[in-house]
Amino acid sequence: MREDPIWEEAWNWVIRQHEGDFDTAAQAEFAAWMQAGADRPVAYEDAARIWLLTGLVPPANDVETEGCSRQEQDGA
């Protein structure tokens, strides 16, 4: 299996969001990461979906991803 560093970063963001200490600085860092490439919101949504499917656990912090949805990335 080929490693995908962007997906791994996305997975790490999902984990950080569920750890409960996702302050304003972390939110800003996450927003910058999401905007750094078109593949990042897609990877994040995939990682978040896997997290939810495996544990059905909502994030401890309600992180806004407005403007970074898969639909927007797909041109919908």
C-alpha positions as CSV (number, residue, x, y, z in Angstrom):
1,M,0.0,0.0,0.0
2,R,1.3,3.5,-0.9
3,E,1.6,6.1,1.8
4,D,-0.4,9.3,1.4
5,P,1.1,12.0,3.6
6,I,-1.9,14.4,3.0
7,W,-4.4,11.7,4.2
8,E,-2.2,11.0,7.2
9,E,-2.1,14.7,8.1
10,A,-5.9,14.8,7.7
11,W,-6.2,11.8,10.0
12,N,-4.0,13.6,12.6
13,W,-6.3,16.6,12.4
14,V,-9.4,14.4,13.1
15,I,-7.6,12.9,16.1
16,R,-6.6,16.4,17.4
17,Q,-10.2,17.6,17.1
18,H,-11.5,14.7,19.2
19,E,-8.9,15.0,21.9
20,G,-10.8,18.0,23.4
21,D,-8.1,20.6,23.4
22,F,-8.7,22.3,20.1
23,D,-8.3,26.0,20.9
24,T,-8.4,29.1,18.7
25,A,-4.7,28.6,17.6
26,A,-5.4,25.0,16.6
27,Q,-8.5,26.1,14.7
28,A,-6.4,28.7,12.8
29,E,-3.7,26.2,12.0
30,F,-6.4,23.7,10.8
31,A,-8.0,26.4,8.6
32,A,-4.6,27.2,7.1
33,W,-3.9,23.5,6.5
34,M,-7.3,23.1,4.8
35,Q,-6.7,26.0,2.5
36,A,-3.2,24.9,1.5
37,G,-4.3,22.5,-1.2
38,A,-7.4,21.3,-3.0
39,D,-6.7,17.7,-1.9
40,R,-6.8,18.5,1.8
41,P,-10.5,19.1,2.3
42,V,-11.2,15.9,0.5
43,A,-8.7,14.0,2.6
44,Y,-10.1,15.5,5.8
45,E,-13.7,14.6,4.9
46,D,-12.6,11.0,4.1
47,A,-10.7,10.7,7.4
48,A,-13.6,12.3,9.4
49,R,-16.1,9.9,7.8
50,I,-13.9,6.9,8.7
51,W,-13.7,8.2,12.3
52,L,-17.4,8.5,12.5
53,L,-18.1,5.1,10.9
54,T,-15.7,3.3,13.2
55,G,-16.9,4.9,16.4
56,L,-19.8,7.1,15.7
57,V,-18.2,9.7,17.9
58,P,-18.9,13.4,17.1
59,P,-16.0,15.8,17.4
60,A,-15.4,17.3,20.8
61,N,-15.2,20.7,19.1
62,D,-17.4,21.9,16.4
63,V,-14.8,22.9,13.8
64,E,-16.1,25.0,10.9
65,T,-15.1,23.7,7.5
66,E,-17.3,26.1,5.6
67,G,-15.9,27.0,2.2
68,C,-13.9,23.8,2.2
69,S,-16.6,21.2,1.4
70,R,-16.1,18.3,-1.1
71,Q,-18.9,19.7,-3.2
72,E,-17.1,23.0,-3.6
73,Q,-13.9,21.2,-4.4
74,D,-15.8,19.1,-7.0
75,G,-17.2,22.2,-8.6
76,A,-20.8,21.5,-7.5
